[in-house]
Amino acid sequence: MIFIDDIIKIQLPSLWPGIVVDTAYSFKVTRDAEIDLDDEYKGNLAQKLRRR
């Protein structure tokens, strides 16, 4: 078994020819499945974001 991020790390030199890749890191992005945007953002979300 091999992870896809390991495959990508191995192939990095072919993605950027002529550039020496010294290190590569993996990170994981997750989301909270419990979030309910309707309760948290009442009204026009675009206007609220502009005010910040």
HELIX and SHEET records of a PDB file:
HELIX    1   1 ILE A    4  LEU A   15  1                                  12    
HELIX    2   2 LEU A   37  GLU A   40  1                                   4    
HELIX    3   3 LEU A   45  ARG A   51  1                                   7    
END                                                                             
